[in-house]
Amino acid sequence: MKLVIVTDAWEPQVNGVVRTLGKTREHLQEMGYEVIMLSPLDFKTIPCPSYPSIRLALMPYRKLAIMLDNLQADAVHIATEGPLGMAARRWCLRNNIRFTTSFHTQFPEYLRLRLPVPLSWSYAWLRRFHRPAVRTLVPTISQQQRLQQYGFQDVYVWGRGVDTDIFTTNNAKNYDLPRPVFINMGRVAVEKNIEAFLDLDLPGSKVVIGDGPDLDMLQKRYSDVLFTGAKFAEELAAYLAGGDVFVFPSKTDTFGLVILEAMACGLPVAAYPVTGPKDIIIKGETGELDWDLQKAALNALNLQKTDCIAYAHENSWHKCSEVFSGYMYNNYPETQVKTAQMLGQKSG
């Protein structure tokens, strides 16, 4: 089966969407799929306003339409709502092609952090974008329920995984810092609410792993915090495994892949009880959820690393990719092998 995934988020970007799509492609190929990624790498691009490290395809429709015409794919999945996603949606509707979409990022909340745009306006646009899709895939049940409250239809859950061959407790970094070591990892940007972590009055030390537009500003403001910059693969795992607690202050993530990655490295997680963390963390076992993030972080120190590791090992990328493949097969009854009901779930 030939599957085309159209995405505005792709390498060399480093984020949860790119990791999700990359791992899904890898495992689908192992399952026998032919997977073609159409991304900004195939087009002329311009830097995204306020986020120049992200490149946006410039007027991609004509070229994308030719590519899709020639590929003759069995299934089309539109992963993002950017220029390429909009162009692919337009092509599918013009050619009466069934397609699926996914909702990875709470853009309305991110946008409101930068501009005074009402959430209702942004969600109305996104609802219109996703309405023609056979299915809109989201990472958690609470995100599914949230979109349904905003009037989205045909919303299904497609979970996330962790690579437990890379994210282990092996070769843990020996931080030359006062213990305990509280770690945050991810994109260093306003929507991640990192300052909520940096402002906490905690014993020991704080470490931030990652890069992003706010890195320089935060380094200057918080000189007592170790900012490591971006780390990857086994080195990233070693930096995580060297800590004691992972603090996840974001209130706008739809999932938070870094939570599973931290757990696989033996770190209990402290977070707010919001979409994403509340779907992943088992309170009092793999982490602590509390609107008082300091309390959550301190309580997480008492949890067992072994429980976190065991939970992470239950969430494989292969299992997630099987769920995704079930939804793709279900787009086309004539090639249906498995049902989405066997591999995923839809509430209501």
N, C-alpha and C positions, 0 to 999 in steps of 0.2 A: 504494500500500500504506500502510495506516495503522498506525503504530508508536507504542506507549505506552512511555515510559521512566519508571520509578518510582525516585526517588532521594531519600535523606535529605540528600545533599550538593548544595547549589545556591546560586545567588546570594542574598545578597551575599557568601557565603563566597569566599575566595580560596585555592585549592589546586589540586593536580594533578587531582583527581577532577572538580572543577567545570570546569576548562579542557578536560579530555578530553571530557566529556559535551557541553559547549557547542560545541566544534569539530566533534564527531561530528554533532550535530543540524544544524549549519550546512551541512555537506557532504552529509548525507543529504537535506536539503531541496533542495539544488541538483540532486541526483540524481532528484528527483521524489517522494520520500517525504513523507507527512504525518506529522510527528513531534509528539507531545503529551507534554510533561514534566509529571509529577505530583510536586510537591515540597513542602517545608514551607511555601512561600508560600501554598499552598491550604488550610492548616489552622491551627487554634489550636496554639501552640507554647509550650514551656518551655525555658529555657537548659540546655544540657548541663552536668552536674556537672563541675567543674574546668575547663570550657572554655565560659564563658557566651556567647562570640561565636557559637557553634554552637547553632542552635535545633532542637529535636526536636519532631516532631508529637505532640500529646497525644491518645491514644485515637483514632487515625484510621480504624479499620476500617470503621465504618458509612458514613461519608462517602465513603471511598475505594471501597468496594464499589458504592455508587450511581454514582459517577463511572465506574468500569470497566464496569458494566452498560450505562450509556448510551453509552459510547464505541464499543463493539463493534469493538475493535481487531483487526487481522489478526495482530499479534504483540505480545507483552509482554516487556519486558526489565526485570529487577529489578537495579538497579545497586549497591545497598548493603544491608547487613544490619541497618539500624536499624528504628525503629518503622514507617515506611512500607514498607520492604522486607518486614518480617514480615507486615504486613497484606496486601500484594499477593500474597505467597506463599500465605497462607491463602485468599484469594479464588480464586486459580488452582486450588489443590488442590480446593476445594469445588465448583468449576464445571468440573473436568476440562479446564482450559486449559493447553496446553503453554507453557512459558516458558523464557527463558534468564536467567542471572545473570552477574555479573562480580565478581571479587575484586580490589579496588583497593588495599586497605590491610592490612598485617600487624597487625591488631588484637590478636592474642595477645601479640605482642612489645611493642606499645604499652601494653597493659594491665599487663603484668608490670613495666614501668618505674614504674608508679604503685602497684600492689597486688601482694601475693605470691600471684598466681593461677598455678598450674601451666600451662605451655603446652599440655599434653595435654588439660586440661579445656576450654580455649578452642577448640582445634582440633576437639575432639569436637563442640562446639556448632555451629561453623561447617560442619563436615562434614555434620551433620544438616540444617542450613539449605539447603545447596546440593545435597544428594543428589537431590531430585526434578527439578532443572532438566535440560532437554535438553542444555544445555552450560553449563559455567562458563568464562568468558573471563578470561584473565590476560594481563598485558602482555609477559611474557618466557618464554623456554624454561626458564630456571632456576627461575622461579616455578612454572611448570607441573610441573616435576620435583619441586619441594619439596612441593607440594600432593599429588601422587601418592604421595609417601613417607608422607604423613599419611593416606592412604586415600581421597583424593578421586578420583572417577571422572568421565569425560567432560570433561576439562579441555583447553581449546583456547587457542591463542595469538592474541591480538588486540593488535597493537603500538600504538605511540604516534607522534605526529608533532610538527612544529614549524612555526610560521608564519614563513616566511622573508621575507615582505613586511614584517613588523614587526621581527623579530630579525635585524639586520644590523650592519655595522660603521659605518654612517653616523652622523654627529653624535655621535661618541664623547665622553663626558664627560672634561674635562680635570681630573683630580683634583689638587688642590694638596697633594699628599702625597709623601713619599719613595717612590721606586720600588724594587723592583717592587710592584705592588698586587695582593694576593691577595683574592679576592672569594668570599663565600658568599651565596646568595640562597634564600629560601624562608620557610616558617612558622617563627617563632622559638619553638620548643617543645622540651621535654625529649627527645621521641622522635627529633628531628633530630640529636642528639648534637653540637650546635654548639660546645660547650666543647672538644671534641677539636680543633677548628680554632683556637679562640681561644687555647688553651694552647700552640700550636706556637711554637717559637723560629725565626722566619722573618725574613729581611731585609725592609726596606721597610715596607709598611703593610698593615693588614687592614681590609676593609669588609664589613659585613653589611647586605644589602638585604632588608627584609621586616618583618612585624609578627607578633605572637603573644603568648601569655600570659607568656612568660619575658623579654620585651624589657626591661622596667624593671629587673629583677634583673640581667640581663647588662650593661646599660649602666652600672650602678653598679660592678660588679665589674671591668669591662674598660674603664677610662676612656681607654685609648690606642687603642681601636678606633672607627672611624667607623660608627655605626648610622644608616642613612638613613631607616628606616621603610619602609612599603610604597610601591612604585613600579609603574606600570602602562604597558603598551603601549610606544610609542616612547620614553617617558622611561626606562622600565625597560631597554629595549635599549641606550640611550645609557649608562646607568650600568654595564651589563655590559661593553659594548665598550670602556669606558675602563680596564678592568683588564688584568692580564697573565696570571693563572691563576685558574681557578675551583676552589675546594676544596669537595668534597662529602663531609662526614664521616658522613652517615647510614649506619647498618647495617641499617635496617629498612624502607626504601622498596622497593616492588615494582618500580619503574621509575626515577623521577627525571626528570620532564619538564624540570626546570631544567637538567639536563645537556645536553640537545639545544639548549635555548635559549641556553645559554652558548656552546656550540660554534658556533652560527649567528652569534654576535657575535664570533667569532674567538678564544675562550678555550679553550686546552687544559685538561683536567680532571684533578685529583688526587683519588683516592678509594680506599677499601678494596676489596679483591677480593671483593665480596659481590653477592647478587642485585640486579639493577638495573644498577649500574655495570659489572659484568663482562659484561653482555649488550650494552652500548652502546659502551663505550670500546674502541678498538683500541690496545692497549698499545704505547707508543713511537711512536704516530702521532697519535692524537687526545687522548691522555691517558696518565696513569701510574696503575697499580694496585699498591698495596703496603700491607702491614699497618703499615709505618712511614709514616704519613701525611706527616710532614715530608720524608722522602726523596722521596716521590711528588710533593709540591708543588715541591720544588727541581728535580727532574728535568723536570717539566712545563714549566719556563721555557725549556727548550731545544727545544721542539716548535714546528712551523710553524702559524701561524694559518690559512693557506690550506687545510691538510689538514682542520682542524676544520670550517671553513665548507663544504667540499665534502661531507664526511660528513653534516652536518646537512641539506644540500639533497637528500640521497637519501631522507630520511624525511619524507614529506608527510602532512598530515592527510587529504587526499583518498584516498590509498592505504589508510590505516588504516580510513577509513569504508567503503571498498569491501569490505574484509575483514569488517567488522561486518555490512554488508548481506548478504553471502553467508551468514553464520550465521543471520540472520533469515529469509531465504528458505528455508533448509534446515529450519526449524521446521515448515514447512507444505508438504508435497510437492506439493499441488495448485497452488501458486503458485510452485513452484521455477523459478528462471531460471538461477542459477549454483550451483555446488556449493561447499561450504566447503573441499573439498579443493583447489579451484583457487585459493582466495584466502587460505587459512590453513594451519595444520598441526597435527596431533595426533601426539604421539610414541607409540611403543609400538603 
